[in-house]
């Protein structure tokens, strides 16, 4: 069983309503996948294949990635809205993260992206290599570029079986697209990373999800 450090509870943050909605759907998929439901396995395979594509470009996953109307503006533009990009990205990244892990959910309530990457660095042979990847993502000027770096880090998180909160990630990716959003989210993730690095204690296993594993907490 792999070992990891546990971040201080004070670092855990809460989702917004949009993120709660994404997390609810991810948790349902996660529970079904862990229970080997064929429909969930097929859905995650389609979502995984859509990683890196634009929101709305894959008709075979729109039933999963479509944003509820309460989060959409009354007048929709021709191009996808920021919430549509954020939900599409969060769900497809989760599918990449969950791949091949049938015994444990990779969505975990309350653990932000910066926290997860700090735990990754703590487990990696080269903490500096992880930090350089994280810094490269922090220099991304566009949403597409940020997602490219994000996918690379998610694959590393998958390899180390370190979970994160995909509702929080959806909230962050939505905010990233707002005016001033890139600087705000880069700062947020950077603070999470450094706070977790500075406050990490103990050697609890990352498999210990008795109080925050969404596959068990939510239907």
ROSE-4610 file (N, C-alpha, C; in Angstrom, 1 decimal, always signed):
// ROSE-4610
residu = [X/X/X/X/X/X/X/X/X/X/X/X/X/X/X/X/X/X/X/X/X/X/X/X/X/X/X/X/X/X/X/X/X/X/X/X/X/X/X/X/X/X/X/X/X/X/X/X/X/X/X/X/X/X/X/X/X/X/X/X/X/X/X/X/X/X/X/X/X/X/X/X/X/X/X/X/X/X/X/X/X/X/X/X/X/X/X/X/X/X/X/X/X/X/X/X/X/X/X/X/X/X/X/X/X/X/X/X/X/X/X/X/X/X/X/X/X/X/X/X/X/X/X/X/X/X/X/X/X/X/X/X/X/X/X/X/X/X/X/X/X/X/X/X/X/X/X/X/X/X/X/X/X/X/X/X/X/X/X/X/X/X/X/X/X/X/X/X/X/X/X/X/X/X/X/X/X/X/X/X/X/X/X/X/X/X/X/X/X/X/X/X/X/X/X/X/X/X/X/X/X/X/X/X/X/X/X/X/X/X/X/X/X/X/X/X/X/X/X/X/X/X/X/X/X/X/X/X/X/X/X/X/X/X/X/X/X/X/X/X/X/X/X/X/X/X/X/X/X/X/X/X/X/X/X/X/X/X/X/X/X/X/X/X/X/X/X/X/X/X/X/X/X/X/X/X/X/X/X/X/X/X/X/X/X/X/X/X/X/X/X/X/X/X/X/X/X/X/X/X/X/X/X/X/X/X/X/X/X/X/X/X/X/X/X/X/X/X/X/X/X/X/X/X/X/X/X/X/X/X/X/X/X/X/X/X/X/X/X/X/X/X/X/X/X/X/X/X/X/X/X/X/X/X/X/X/X/X/X/X/X/X/X/X/X/X/X/X/X/X/X/X/X/X/X/X/X/X/X/X/X/X/X/X/X/X/X/X/X/X/X/X/X/X/X/X/X/X/X/X/X/X/X/X/X/X/X/X/X/X/X/X/X/X/X/X/X/X/X/X/X/X/X/X/X/X/X/X/X/X/X/X/X/X/X/X/X/X/X/X/X/X/X/X/X/X/X/X/X/X/X/X/X/X/X/X/X/X/X/X/X/X/X/X/X/X/X/X/X/X/X/X/X/X/X/X/X/X/X/X/X/X/X/X/X/X/X/X/X/X/X/X/X/X/X/X/X/X/X/X/X/X/X/X/X/X/X/X/X/X/X/X/X/X/X/X/X/X/X/X/X/X/X/X/X/X/X/X/X/X/X/X/X/X/X/X/X/X/X/X/X/X/X/X/X/X/X/X/X/X/X/X/X/X/X/X/X/X/X/X/X/X/X/X/X/X/X/X/X/X/X/X/X/X/X/X/X/X/X/X/X/X/X/X/X/X/X/X/X/X/X/X/X/X/X/X/X/X/X/X/X/X/X/X/X/X/X/X/X/X/X/X/X/X/X/X/X/X/X/X/X/X/X/X/X/X/X/X/X/X/X/X/X/X/X/X/X/X/X/X/X/X/X/X/X/X/X/X/X/X/X/X/X/X/X/X/X]
num = [1/1/1/2/2/2/3/3/3/4/4/4/5/5/5/6/6/6/7/7/7/8/8/8/9/9/9/10/10/10/11/11/11/12/12/12/13/13/13/14/14/14/15/15/15/16/16/16/17/17/17/18/18/18/19/19/19/20/20/20/21/21/21/22/22/22/23/23/23/24/24/24/25/25/25/26/26/26/27/27/27/28/28/28/29/29/29/30/30/30/31/31/31/32/32/32/33/33/33/34/34/34/35/35/35/36/36/36/37/37/37/38/38/38/39/39/39/40/40/40/41/41/41/42/42/42/43/43/43/44/44/44/45/45/45/46/46/46/47/47/47/48/48/48/49/49/49/50/50/50/51/51/51/52/52/52/53/53/53/54/54/54/55/55/55/56/56/56/57/57/57/58/58/58/59/59/59/60/60/60/61/61/61/62/62/62/63/63/63/64/64/64/65/65/65/66/66/66/67/67/67/68/68/68/69/69/69/70/70/70/71/71/71/72/72/72/73/73/73/74/74/74/75/75/75/76/76/76/77/77/77/78/78/78/79/79/79/80/80/80/81/81/81/82/82/82/83/83/83/84/84/84/85/85/85/86/86/86/87/87/87/88/88/88/89/89/89/90/90/90/91/91/91/92/92/92/93/93/93/94/94/94/95/95/95/96/96/96/97/97/97/98/98/98/99/99/99/100/100/100/101/101/101/102/102/102/103/103/103/104/104/104/105/105/105/106/106/106/107/107/107/108/108/108/109/109/109/110/110/110/111/111/111/112/112/112/113/113/113/114/114/114/115/115/115/116/116/116/117/117/117/118/118/118/119/119/119/120/120/120/121/121/121/122/122/122/123/123/123/124/124/124/125/125/125/126/126/126/127/127/127/128/128/128/129/129/129/130/130/130/131/131/131/132/132/132/133/133/133/134/134/134/135/135/135/136/136/136/137/137/137/138/138/138/139/139/139/140/140/140/141/141/141/142/142/142/143/143/143/144/144/144/145/145/145/146/146/146/147/147/147/148/148/148/149/149/149/150/150/150/151/151/151/152/152/152/153/153/153/154/154/154/155/155/155/156/156/156/157/157/157/158/158/158/159/159/159/160/160/160/161/161/161/162/162/162/163/163/163/164/164/164/165/165/165/166/166/166/167/167/167/168/168/168/169/169/169/170/170/170/171/171/171/172/172/172/173/173/173/174/174/174/175/175/175/176/176/176/177/177/177/178/178/178/179/179/179/180/180/180/181/181/181/182/182/182/183/183/183/184/184/184/185/185/185/186/186/186/187/187/187/188/188/188/189/189/189/190/190/190/191/191/191/192/192/192/193/193/193/194/194/194/195/195/195/196/196/196/197/197/197/198/198/198/199/199/199/200/200/200/201/201/201/202/202/202/203/203/203/204/204/204/205/205/205/206/206/206/207/207/207/208/208/208/209/209/209/210/210/210/211/211/211/212/212/212/213/213/213/214/214/214/215/215/215/216/216/216/217/217/217/218/218/218/219/219/219]
x = [+0.8/+0.0/+0.9/+0.6/+1.4/+1.2/+2.3/+2.2/+2.2/+1.5/+1.5/+1.3/+1.7/+1.5/+0.1/-0.5/-1.8/-1.8/-2.5/-2.4/-3.2/-2.9/-3.6/-5.1/-6.0/-7.4/-7.7/-7.0/-7.3/-7.2/-6.4/-6.2/-7.4/-8.3/-9.4/-10.4/-10.9/-11.8/-13.1/-14.1/-15.4/-15.7/-16.7/-17.1/-18.2/-18.4/-19.5/-20.6/-21.8/-22.9/-22.6/-22.0/-21.6/-20.7/-19.7/-18.8/-19.5/-20.4/-21.2/-22.0/-22.5/-23.3/-22.3/-21.2/-20.2/-19.8/-19.5/-19.0/-20.1/-21.3/-22.4/-22.4/-22.3/-22.3/-21.1/-19.9/-18.7/-18.8/-19.3/-19.5/-20.4/-21.4/-22.3/-21.6/-20.9/-20.1/-19.0/-18.4/-17.3/-17.9/-19.0/-19.6/-19.9/-20.5/-20.9/-19.7/-18.7/-17.5/-16.8/-16.7/-16.0/-16.8/-18.1/-19.0/-19.1/-18.2/-18.1/-19.4/-20.1/-21.3/-20.9/-21.3/-20.9/-21.2/-22.3/-22.6/-21.6/-21.2/-20.2/-18.9/-18.5/-17.2/-17.2/-18.3/-18.3/-18.3/-19.1/-19.1/-17.7/-17.0/-15.7/-14.7/-14.9/-14.0/-14.3/-15.6/-15.9/-15.4/-15.5/-15.0/-13.5/-12.9/-11.4/-10.9/-11.6/-11.3/-11.5/-12.4/-12.7/-11.7/-10.8/-9.9/-9.1/-9.1/-8.3/-9.2/-10.4/-11.3/-12.1/-12.8/-13.6/-14.9/-15.5/-16.8/-17.8/-18.7/-19.7/-19.3/-18.0/-17.5/-17.7/-18.1/-18.3/-19.8/-20.6/-22.0/-22.2/-21.3/-21.5/-21.4/-20.9/-20.8/-21.7/-22.4/-23.2/-24.2/-24.7/-25.7/-25.0/-23.7/-23.0/-22.4/-21.9/-21.2/-22.1/-23.3/-24.2/-24.4/-24.4/-24.5/-26.0/-26.5/-27.9/-28.2/-29.4/-29.8/-29.6/-29.7/-29.5/-28.1/-27.2/-25.8/-25.5/-26.4/-26.2/-26.9/-26.3/-27.0/-28.2/-29.1/-30.4/-30.2/-29.2/-29.0/-27.6/-27.7/-26.4/-25.8/-24.4/-23.7/-23.5/-22.9/-22.6/-21.5/-20.6/-19.5/-19.9/-19.2/-19.5/-19.3/-20.1/-19.9/-18.8/-18.2/-17.1/-17.6/-18.8/-19.2/-19.2/-19.5/-19.5/-18.1/-17.2/-15.8/-15.3/-15.7/-15.2/-15.7/-17.0/-17.6/-17.0/-16.9/-16.3/-14.9/-14.1/-12.7/-12.7/-13.4/-13.4/-13.8/-14.8/-15.3/-14.3/-13.8/-12.8/-11.5/-11.1/-9.9/-10.1/-11.3/-11.6/-11.5/-12.0/-12.0/-10.6/-9.7/-8.3/-7.7/-8.1/-7.5/-8.0/-9.3/-9.8/-9.4/-8.9/-8.5/-7.8/-8.3/-7.6/-7.7/-8.3/-8.3/-9.8/-10.0/-11.3/-11.6/-10.6/-10.9/-10.9/-10.7/-10.6/-11.0/-11.8/-12.2/-11.1/-10.9/-9.9/-10.5/-11.8/-12.5/-12.6/-12.1/-12.2/-12.5/-13.6/-14.1/-13.0/-12.9/-12.2/-10.7/-10.2/-8.8/-8.5/-8.0/-7.8/-6.6/-6.5/-5.5/-4.1/-3.9/-2.6/-2.2/-3.1/-2.9/-2.4/-3.2/-2.9/-1.5/-1.1/+0.2/+1.3/+1.0/+2.0/+2.2/+1.1/+1.2/+2.0/+1.7/+2.4/+3.9/+4.3/+5.7/+6.3/+5.6/+6.1/+6.4/+5.6/+5.8/+6.7/+7.1/+7.9/+9.4/+10.1/+11.6/+12.2/+11.7/+12.2/+11.1/+11.1/+10.1/+10.3/+11.5/+11.8/+11.2/+11.2/+10.6/+9.1/+8.4/+7.0/+6.8/+7.6/+7.5/+7.6/+8.6/+8.8/+7.5/+6.9/+5.6/+4.6/+4.5/+3.5/+3.7/+5.0/+5.3/+5.0/+5.3/+4.9/+3.5/+2.6/+1.2/+0.8/+1.6/+1.3/+1.6/+2.4/+2.8/+1.8/+0.9/-0.1/-0.9/-0.9/-1.7/-3.1/-3.4/-4.7/-5.3/-6.6/-7.3/-6.8/-6.7/-6.2/-4.9/-4.0/-2.6/-2.6/-3.4/-3.5/-4.0/-5.0/-5.5/-4.5/-3.7/-2.6/-1.7/-1.2/-0.4/-1.1/-2.4/-3.2/-3.4/-3.6/-3.7/-2.4/-1.3/+0.0/+0.1/-0.3/-0.2/-1.2/-2.4/-3.4/-3.0/-2.3/-1.7/-0.7/+0.1/+1.0/+0.3/-0.8/-1.6/-2.2/-2.7/-3.2/-2.2/-1.0/+0.1/+0.3/+0.2/+0.5/-0.8/-1.9/-3.2/-3.5/-3.3/-3.6/-4.9/-5.9/-7.2/-7.3/-8.3/-8.6/-10.0/-10.5/-11.9/-12.2/-13.0/-13.3/-14.3/-15.1/-16.0/-15.2/-14.3/-13.4/-12.6/-12.2/-11.4/-12.4/-13.6/-14.6/-14.8/-14.9/-15.1/-13.9/-12.7/-11.4/-11.3/-11.7/-11.5/-12.6/-13.7/-14.7/-14.1/-13.6/-13.0/-11.8/-11.0/-9.8/-10.2/-11.4/-11.8/-12.4/-12.6/-13.1/-12.0/-12.4/-11.4/-10.5/-9.3/-8.4/-8.3/-9.0/-9.1/-7.8/-7.0/-5.8/-4.9/-4.7/-3.9/-4.4/-5.8/-6.4/-6.3/-6.5/-6.4/-5.0/-4.1/-2.6/-2.2/-2.6/-2.3/-2.9/-4.2/-4.9/-4.2/-3.9/-3.2/-1.8/-1.1/+0.2/+0.2/-0.8/-0.9/-1.2/-2.1/-2.5/-1.2/-0.5/+0.7/+1.7/+2.0/+3.0/+2.5/+1.2/+0.6/+0.7/+0.3/+0.4/+1.8/+2.7/+4.1/+4.6/+4.2/+4.7/+4.0/+2.8/+2.1/+1.9/+2.4/+2.2/+2.9/+2.1/+2.6/+2.2/+2.8/+2.4/+2.6/+2.2/+2.4/+1.1/-0.1/-1.3/-1.4/-2.0/-2.1/-3.2/-2.9/-3.9/-5.1/-5.1/-6.3/-7.3/-6.8/-7.7/-8.7/-9.9/-10.9/-12.2/-12.1/-13.3/-14.2/-13.6/-14.4/-14.7/-14.1/-14.2/-14.3/-14.4/-14.5/-15.9/-16.0/-17.3/-18.1/-17.4/-18.1/-18.9/-18.6/-19.3/-20.3/-19.9/-20.7/-21.9/-21.8/-22.9/-23.5/-24.8/-25.4/-25.0]
y = [-1.2/+0.0/+1.2/+2.2/+3.3/+4.3/+5.0/+5.9/+7.3/+8.2/+9.6/+10.4/+11.7/+12.6/+13.2/+13.5/+14.1/+15.5/+16.4/+17.8/+18.2/+19.3/+19.8/+20.1/+19.8/+20.0/+21.5/+22.4/+23.8/+24.2/+23.4/+23.8/+23.4/+22.6/+22.1/+23.2/+23.4/+24.5/+23.9/+24.8/+24.4/+24.7/+23.9/+24.2/+25.2/+25.8/+26.6/+25.7/+26.2/+25.4/+24.7/+25.4/+24.7/+23.5/+23.7/+22.6/+21.5/+21.8/+20.8/+19.9/+20.6/+19.8/+18.9/+19.3/+18.5/+17.4/+17.7/+16.6/+15.6/+16.0/+15.0/+14.0/+14.5/+13.6/+12.7/+13.3/+12.5/+11.4/+11.8/+10.8/+9.6/+9.9/+8.8/+7.9/+8.5/+7.8/+6.9/+7.5/+6.8/+5.6/+5.8/+4.7/+3.5/+3.9/+2.8/+2.2/+2.9/+2.4/+1.4/+1.8/+0.9/-0.3/-0.3/-1.4/-2.2/-1.8/-2.5/-2.5/-1.4/-1.2/-1.0/-1.9/-1.7/-0.4/+0.2/+1.6/+2.6/+2.6/+3.5/+3.3/+2.1/+1.7/+2.3/+2.1/+2.6/+4.1/+4.8/+6.2/+6.8/+6.2/+6.8/+6.6/+5.5/+5.3/+6.4/+6.7/+7.8/+9.1/+9.4/+10.6/+10.7/+9.6/+9.6/+9.9/+9.3/+9.5/+11.0/+11.7/+13.1/+14.1/+13.6/+14.5/+15.3/+16.6/+17.5/+18.0/+17.6/+18.1/+19.3/+20.0/+21.2/+20.7/+21.5/+21.3/+21.3/+20.2/+20.1/+19.5/+19.1/+18.6/+17.1/+16.4/+15.0/+14.7/+14.4/+14.1/+12.9/+12.0/+10.8/+10.9/+12.1/+12.3/+13.5/+14.1/+15.3/+15.0/+13.8/+13.5/+13.5/+13.5/+13.5/+14.9/+15.5/+16.8/+18.0/+17.9/+19.0/+19.7/+21.0/+21.8/+22.1/+21.9/+22.2/+23.7/+23.9/+25.3/+26.3/+26.0/+27.0/+27.6/+27.0/+27.5/+28.2/+28.2/+28.8/+30.2/+31.1/+32.4/+32.2/+33.2/+33.1/+33.1/+33.9/+33.9/+33.2/+32.1/+31.4/+31.9/+32.0/+32.4/+31.2/+31.4/+30.3/+29.4/+30.0/+29.2/+28.7/+27.6/+27.1/+28.2/+28.2/+29.1/+28.6/+29.4/+29.0/+27.8/+27.8/+26.6/+25.3/+25.4/+24.2/+23.7/+24.6/+24.2/+23.6/+24.2/+23.8/+22.4/+22.2/+20.9/+19.8/+20.1/+19.1/+18.8/+19.8/+19.5/+18.7/+19.0/+18.3/+16.9/+16.6/+15.2/+14.4/+15.0/+14.2/+14.0/+14.9/+14.8/+13.7/+13.7/+12.7/+11.3/+11.2/+9.9/+9.4/+10.3/+10.0/+9.5/+10.3/+10.0/+8.7/+8.3/+7.1/+5.8/+6.0/+4.8/+3.7/+2.5/+1.3/+1.2/+2.2/+2.2/+1.7/+0.4/-0.1/-0.3/-0.1/-0.3/+0.9/+2.1/+3.3/+4.5/+5.4/+6.6/+7.7/+8.3/+9.3/+10.7/+10.8/+12.0/+12.0/+13.0/+13.0/+14.4/+14.6/+15.9/+16.7/+18.0/+18.9/+19.1/+18.2/+18.3/+19.0/+20.2/+21.1/+20.6/+21.2/+20.8/+21.0/+22.2/+22.5/+21.5/+21.2/+20.2/+18.8/+18.4/+17.1/+17.1/+18.1/+18.2/+18.2/+18.9/+18.9/+17.5/+16.7/+15.3/+14.5/+14.8/+14.1/+14.3/+15.6/+15.9/+15.2/+15.1/+14.4/+12.9/+12.3/+10.9/+10.6/+11.6/+11.4/+11.4/+10.6/+10.5/+11.9/+12.7/+14.1/+15.1/+15.7/+16.7/+17.9/+18.2/+19.3/+19.1/+17.9/+17.7/+18.0/+17.6/+17.8/+19.3/+20.0/+21.4/+22.2/+21.7/+22.4/+22.2/+21.0/+20.9/+21.8/+21.9/+22.8/+24.2/+24.7/+26.0/+26.3/+25.3/+25.4/+25.6/+24.9/+25.1/+26.5/+27.0/+28.3/+29.5/+29.2/+30.2/+30.2/+29.2/+29.1/+30.4/+30.9/+32.1/+31.9/+30.7/+30.4/+29.2/+29.1/+27.9/+26.6/+26.6/+25.4/+25.0/+25.9/+25.6/+25.1/+25.7/+25.3/+23.8/+23.5/+22.1/+21.1/+21.5/+20.6/+20.2/+21.2/+20.9/+20.2/+20.5/+19.9/+18.4/+18.0/+16.6/+15.8/+16.4/+15.8/+15.5/+16.4/+16.3/+15.3/+15.3/+14.3/+12.9/+12.7/+11.3/+10.9/+11.8/+11.5/+11.2/+12.0/+11.7/+10.3/+10.0/+8.6/+7.6/+7.8/+6.7/+6.6/+7.6/+7.6/+7.4/+7.3/+7.1/+8.1/+9.4/+10.5/+11.2/+11.3/+11.8/+13.4/+13.9/+15.4/+15.6/+16.8/+17.1/+17.7/+17.0/+17.4/+18.5/+18.6/+19.8/+21.1/+21.0/+22.2/+22.5/+21.5/+21.8/+22.4/+22.0/+22.6/+24.1/+24.4/+25.8/+26.6/+26.0/+26.7/+26.9/+25.9/+26.0/+27.0/+27.1/+28.2/+29.6/+29.7/+31.0/+31.4/+30.4/+30.7/+31.4/+31.2/+31.8/+33.2/+33.7/+35.0/+36.0/+37.3/+38.4/+38.3/+38.3/+38.2/+36.8/+35.9/+34.5/+33.8/+33.8/+33.0/+33.4/+34.7/+35.1/+34.6/+34.7/+34.3/+32.9/+32.0/+30.6/+30.1/+30.7/+30.4/+30.7/+31.8/+32.2/+31.2/+30.8/+29.9/+28.6/+28.0/+26.7/+26.8/+27.9/+28.1/+28.1/+28.8/+28.8/+27.5/+26.8/+25.4/+24.5/+24.6/+23.8/+24.1/+25.3/+25.7/+25.4/+25.7/+25.4/+23.9/+23.1/+21.7/+21.2/+21.7/+21.3/+21.7/+22.8/+23.3/+22.7/+22.1/+21.6/+20.1/+19.4/+18.0/+17.2/+16.3/+15.6/+14.1/+13.2/+11.9/+11.1/+9.8/+8.9/+8.1/+8.8/+8.1/+7.7/+6.6/+6.1/+6.9/+7.1/+7.8/+7.0/+5.7/+4.9/+5.1/+5.8/+6.0/+7.2/+6.8/+7.8/+7.6/+7.2/+6.8/+8.0/+9.2/+10.4/+11.3/+11.0/+11.9/+11.3/+10.0/+9.3/+9.5/+10.3/+10.7/+9.5/+8.4/+7.2/+6.6/+6.9/+6.3/+7.4/+8.6/+9.7/+10.1/+9.9/+10.4/+9.2/+9.2/+8.1/+8.0]
z = [+0.0/+0.0/+0.0/-0.9/-1.0/+0.2/+0.6/+1.7/+1.2/+1.9/+1.6/+2.8/+2.7/+3.8/+3.8/+4.9/+4.9/+5.2/+4.3/+4.5/+5.7/+6.3/+7.5/+7.1/+8.0/+7.8/+7.5/+8.0/+7.8/+6.4/+5.6/+4.2/+3.3/+3.8/+3.0/+2.8/+1.5/+1.2/+0.6/+0.5/+0.1/-1.3/-1.9/-3.3/-3.4/-4.6/-4.9/-5.5/-5.6/-6.1/-7.4/-8.4/-9.6/-9.4/-8.5/-8.2/-7.5/-6.6/-5.9/-6.9/-8.0/-9.0/-9.7/-10.1/-10.8/-9.9/-8.6/-7.7/-7.5/-7.4/-7.2/-8.4/-9.6/-10.8/-10.8/-10.5/-10.5/-9.4/-8.3/-7.2/-7.6/-8.3/-8.8/-9.8/-10.7/-11.7/-11.0/-10.0/-9.3/-8.6/-7.9/-7.1/-8.1/-9.2/-10.1/-10.8/-11.0/-11.6/-10.7/-9.4/-8.4/-8.2/-8.4/-8.3/-9.7/-10.6/-11.9/-12.7/-12.7/-13.5/-14.9/-15.9/-17.3/-17.9/-17.5/-18.1/-17.6/-16.4/-15.9/-16.5/-16.6/-17.3/-18.7/-19.4/-20.8/-20.8/-19.9/-19.9/-19.6/-18.6/-18.3/-19.5/-20.2/-21.4/-22.5/-22.7/-23.6/-23.1/-21.9/-21.3/-21.4/-21.2/-21.2/-22.7/-23.6/-25.0/-25.4/-24.7/-25.1/-24.4/-23.5/-22.8/-23.9/-23.7/-24.6/-25.7/-25.8/-26.9/-26.3/-27.2/-26.8/-26.3/-25.4/-24.8/-26.0/-26.0/-27.0/-28.3/-28.4/-29.7/-29.8/-28.7/-28.7/-28.3/-29.3/-29.1/-28.2/-28.2/-27.4/-25.9/-25.4/-24.0/-23.5/-24.4/-24.0/-23.0/-22.9/-21.9/-20.5/-20.4/-19.1/-18.9/-19.9/-19.8/-19.9/-20.3/-20.4/-19.1/-19.1/-17.9/-17.6/-16.3/-16.0/-16.3/-16.6/-17.1/-16.0/-14.7/-13.7/-13.7/-14.3/-14.3/-15.6/-16.5/-17.9/-17.9/-18.7/-18.9/-19.8/-19.7/-20.4/-21.9/-22.3/-23.8/-24.0/-24.7/-25.0/-26.3/-26.2/-27.4/-28.3/-29.5/-30.4/-29.8/-29.1/-28.6/-27.2/-26.7/-25.4/-24.3/-23.2/-22.1/-21.2/-20.4/-19.5/-18.6/-18.1/-17.3/-18.1/-19.4/-20.2/-20.4/-20.7/-20.8/-19.4/-18.3/-17.0/-16.7/-16.9/-16.6/-17.5/-18.8/-19.8/-19.3/-19.0/-18.6/-17.3/-16.3/-15.1/-15.2/-16.0/-16.1/-16.9/-18.0/-18.8/-18.0/-17.3/-16.5/-15.4/-14.8/-13.8/-14.4/-15.6/-16.3/-16.5/-16.9/-17.0/-15.7/-14.6/-13.3/-12.7/-13.0/-12.4/-13.2/-14.4/-15.2/-14.5/-14.6/-14.0/-12.5/-11.8/-10.4/-10.0/-9.9/-9.7/-8.2/-7.3/-5.9/-5.1/-5.7/-4.9/-5.8/-5.3/-6.1/-6.1/-7.2/-7.4/-7.2/-6.9/-6.5/-5.0/-4.3/-2.9/-2.4/-1.7/-1.3/-0.5/-0.9/-0.2/-0.5/-1.4/-1.7/-3.0/-2.9/-4.1/-4.9/-6.1/-7.1/-6.5/-5.9/-5.3/-4.2/-3.4/-2.4/-2.9/-3.9/-4.5/-5.2/-5.8/-6.4/-5.4/-4.3/-3.2/-2.6/-2.5/-2.0/-3.1/-4.3/-5.4/-5.3/-5.1/-4.9/-3.7/-2.7/-1.5/-1.7/-2.6/-2.9/-4.1/-4.8/-6.0/-5.7/-6.5/-6.3/-6.5/-7.4/-7.6/-7.4/-6.2/-5.9/-6.8/-7.2/-8.1/-9.4/-10.0/-11.3/-11.2/-10.2/-10.0/-9.9/-9.1/-8.9/-10.3/-11.1/-12.4/-13.3/-13.2/-14.0/-13.5/-12.2/-11.6/-11.9/-11.9/-12.3/-13.8/-14.6/-16.1/-16.3/-15.5/-15.6/-15.1/-14.1/-13.6/-14.6/-15.6/-16.6/-17.8/-17.8/-18.9/-19.0/-20.2/-20.5/-21.0/-21.4/-22.0/-21.3/-21.3/-20.7/-21.4/-22.7/-23.4/-22.9/-22.8/-22.3/-20.9/-20.0/-18.6/-18.6/-19.4/-19.4/-19.8/-20.8/-21.3/-20.1/-19.4/-18.2/-17.1/-16.9/-15.9/-16.2/-17.5/-17.8/-17.5/-17.8/-17.5/-16.0/-15.1/-13.7/-13.2/-13.8/-13.4/-13.7/-14.8/-15.1/-14.0/-13.5/-12.5/-11.1/-10.9/-9.7/-9.8/-11.0/-11.2/-10.9/-11.3/-11.1/-9.6/-8.8/-7.4/-6.6/-7.3/-6.6/-5.6/-6.0/-5.1/-5.7/-4.8/-5.3/-5.1/-5.8/-5.6/-5.8/-5.5/-5.6/-6.9/-7.7/-9.1/-9.1/-8.1/-8.0/-7.8/-6.9/-6.7/-8.0/-8.7/-9.9/-10.9/-11.0/-11.9/-11.6/-10.3/-9.9/-10.3/-10.1/-10.4/-11.9/-12.7/-14.2/-14.7/-14.1/-14.5/-14.2/-13.0/-12.6/-13.4/-13.9/-14.7/-16.0/-16.5/-17.7/-17.6/-16.3/-16.1/-16.2/-16.4/-16.4/-15.1/-15.2/-14.0/-13.4/-14.0/-13.5/-13.4/-14.5/-14.5/-13.3/-13.1/-11.9/-10.6/-10.5/-9.2/-9.0/-10.0/-9.8/-9.6/-10.4/-10.2/-8.8/-8.2/-6.9/-5.9/-6.1/-5.2/-5.2/-6.4/-6.4/-5.8/-6.0/-5.5/-4.0/-3.4/-1.9/-1.4/-2.0/-1.6/-1.6/-2.7/-2.8/-1.6/-1.4/-0.4/+1.0/+1.3/+2.6/+2.9/+1.9/+2.1/+2.3/+1.5/+1.7/+3.0/+3.6/+4.8/+6.1/+5.9/+7.0/+6.9/+5.9/+5.8/+6.9/+7.6/+8.7/+8.6/+9.3/+9.4/+8.2/+8.2/+7.1/+6.8/+7.0/+6.7/+5.3/+5.0/+3.6/+2.9/+1.6/+0.7/+0.5/+0.9/+0.8/+1.9/+2.9/+4.1/+3.8/+3.3/+2.9/+3.6/+4.9/+5.6/+5.9/+5.9/+6.2/+5.0/+3.9/+2.7/+1.4/+1.3/+0.0/-0.5/-1.7/-2.2/-2.7/-3.1/-3.6/-2.5/-1.2/-0.1/+0.5/+0.5/+1.2/+0.4/-1.0/-1.8/-2.6/-2.8/-3.5/-5.0]
